[in-house]
Amino acid sequence: MIDYPPLFQELIDALRLLPSVGPRSAERLALFLLQNPSAVGDRLVGAIQSARQRIHPCVQCGFFAESDLCAVCRDSSRDAQLLCVVEQPGDVLKLEKAGSWRGYYHVLGGRLSPLDDIGPEDLAIAPLLERVKKNPPLEAVLALGADVEGETTALYLTPLLKQSGIRVSRLATGLPAGGGLEYADSVTLGYALSGRQEI
Ligand SMILES: [Zn+2]
């Protein structure tokens, strides 16, 4: 029996590394990319290369940026008294879509997880504390996942942030249990943000 040529199989294997792409979708995508005019494949390759080369973490908050500062940090019309601490850059987009946040953000790059050997030094916690010490906002909102790791991270951060004399709050309950912000719809997230509770 003849199978796909090795390079074709390699393309399928590479596509399978993407989230939500199973063996059949990978095969379909590979066939599409090879059978269609090269414009699609070329554009995809170009877009991946440009994005990987030019998008990097914002030097101030860690969100996606094409220059030193991201679009949020460059927006001086935002409320500098409000800082929202999130786990991942994608969480910023989630909260922006929810539409009710007018402050700035700080992306930790993950959450504390002793079982996975992820400690404070693996996250952007030192830059957060430095940032807050230098320019203390009135309030820091911990918009972390409603699971054990999110809880652990919040418990760790709260006293450290309070040392700068700021108010610390957490999102109201109602977020999907055991998951990060990526599982919450924007309406739920909007409510959770506006109903946040001081801790
Ligand atoms: Zn930024």
Boltz pocket constraint, residues with backbone or C-beta under 6 A from the ligand:
constraints:
  - pocket:
      binder: B
      contacts: [[A, 58], [A, 59], [A, 60], [A, 61], [A, 62], [A, 63], [A, 69], [A, 70], [A, 71], [A, 72], [A, 73], [A, 74], [A, 105]]
      max_distance: 6.0
